[in-house]
Amino acid sequence: MQHHVMDKNDLRKFVIQTITDKKIRLEKFINFTLDASRDIKKTPKYDSIREEMQEEIYQMQRQLGALSDLQRNMAKVVNLPPGIAGIGSLVLTNKARFYISVSLGEFFYEGDRFYAISPESPMGQMMIGRQAGYDFVLNGIHQKIVEVL
């Protein structure tokens, strides 16, 4: 894992933009699906197709709500000073890079793999309040915090 200077503010902006982009794509797909469902003929033969499309729209609207929650939660993420892990910290372990913020999962930033995790997640709970040198095991995987930015 290569180490280079990381601007957490840029990382925070990137995560916010990623969430926004996902919302925009999902909204477009919802609108496309709504338009398509309106175009289906109003006959009993097509009722099951319309029902499936309505279920799909419902699921996408739930995803959209979850993305809106992530946006609201990102407003609470502040750039903490390096040293002790907290909400807004970038925690480098011997296995991966974790951005304690929201539960966005894996993403790539400046060619490196990161994981945006919620402070409430099991991994977040293992890291909050810890500093470099802390060892832990989660799901049978041993990790050591190398640096907290």
C-alpha positions in Angstrom: 0.0 0.0 0.0 1.7 3.2 -1.2 1.5 6.2 1.1 1.2 9.7 -0.2 -0.2 12.9 1.2 -4.0 12.7 1.3 -6.3 15.8 1.4 -9.2 14.6 3.5 -11.3 17.6 2.4 -10.9 16.5 -1.2 -11.8 12.9 -0.1 -14.9 14.2 1.7 -16.0 16.2 -1.4 -15.4 13.1 -3.6 -17.7 10.9 -1.4 -20.4 13.6 -1.4 -20.1 13.9 -5.2 -20.3 10.1 -5.5 -23.5 10.0 -3.5 -24.9 12.9 -5.6 -24.0 11.1 -8.8 -25.7 7.9 -7.7 -28.8 9.8 -6.8 -28.9 11.5 -10.2 -28.5 8.2 -12.0 -31.2 6.5 -9.9 -33.7 9.4 -10.4 -33.2 9.1 -14.2 -33.8 5.4 -14.1 -36.9 5.9 -11.9 -38.3 8.4 -14.4 -37.5 6.1 -17.3 -39.2 3.2 -15.6 -42.2 5.3 -14.7 -42.5 6.5 -18.4 -42.2 2.9 -19.6 -44.8 1.7 -17.2 -47.3 4.3 -18.5 -46.7 3.1 -22.1 -47.7 -0.5 -21.3 -51.2 -1.3 -22.7 -54.0 -1.2 -20.1 -55.1 -4.8 -20.6 -55.1 -7.7 -18.2 -52.5 -9.4 -20.3 -49.9 -6.8 -19.2 -51.0 -6.4 -15.5 -48.2 -8.6 -14.2 -45.6 -6.6 -16.1 -47.0 -3.3 -14.7 -46.9 -4.8 -11.2 -43.3 -5.9 -11.5 -42.4 -2.4 -12.8 -44.2 -0.8 -9.8 -42.2 -3.1 -7.4 -39.0 -2.1 -9.1 -39.9 1.6 -8.8 -40.7 1.1 -5.1 -37.3 -0.5 -4.5 -35.5 2.3 -6.4 -37.3 4.9 -4.4 -36.2 3.2 -1.2 -32.6 3.2 -2.5 -33.0 6.9 -3.3 -34.2 7.5 0.3 -31.1 5.7 1.6 -28.8 7.9 -0.6 -30.6 11.0 0.8 -29.9 9.7 4.3 -26.2 9.3 3.3 -26.1 12.9 2.1 -27.6 14.2 5.4 -25.1 12.1 7.4 -22.2 13.4 5.3 -23.1 16.9 6.6 -22.1 15.7 10.1 -18.6 14.4 8.9 -15.9 16.9 9.8 -12.2 16.7 9.2 -10.7 15.7 12.5 -7.0 16.3 13.2 -4.8 13.2 12.7 -4.1 10.9 15.6 -7.2 9.4 17.1 -9.9 7.8 14.8 -13.3 9.4 14.8 -16.0 10.4 12.3 -14.2 12.0 9.4 -10.9 10.1 10.0 -9.0 8.3 7.3 -7.7 5.1 8.9 -4.9 3.2 7.2 -4.5 -0.4 8.3 -2.1 -3.0 7.1 -5.0 -4.4 5.0 -7.0 -1.4 3.6 -7.9 2.3 3.8 -11.1 3.2 5.7 -12.9 6.6 5.6 -15.1 6.7 8.7 -18.1 8.7 7.4 -21.1 6.9 5.9 -21.8 3.4 4.7 -21.0 3.8 1.1 -18.7 0.8 0.7 -15.8 0.4 -1.7 -14.7 3.3 -3.9 -11.6 4.3 -5.8 -10.0 7.7 -5.3 -6.8 8.8 -7.0 -6.1 5.3 -8.1 -6.4 3.8 -4.6 -9.1 1.6 -3.1 -11.0 2.9 -0.1 -13.9 1.8 2.0 -16.3 4.5 3.3 -17.7 3.0 6.5 -20.2 4.1 9.1 -19.0 4.8 12.6 -21.8 2.4 13.7 -20.5 -0.5 11.6 -18.5 -3.2 13.3 -15.3 -2.0 11.6 -16.1 1.6 12.6 -16.7 0.5 16.2 -13.3 -1.3 16.2 -11.5 1.9 15.1 -13.3 4.8 16.8 -11.1 6.2 19.6 -8.0 4.2 18.5 -4.7 5.3 17.1 -1.7 3.9 15.2 -0.4 0.7 16.5 -3.8 -0.7 17.6 -4.3 -4.4 16.6 -7.7 -6.0 16.2 -9.4 -9.0 14.7 -12.8 -8.7 13.0 -14.4 -11.6 11.1 -11.3 -13.6 11.6 -9.1 -11.0 9.9 -6.2 -9.5 11.9 -5.5 -5.8 11.2 -3.3 -3.2 12.6 -3.9 0.5 12.4 -0.8 2.0 10.7 -1.9 5.6 10.6 -4.9 7.8 11.4 -5.2 10.9 9.2 
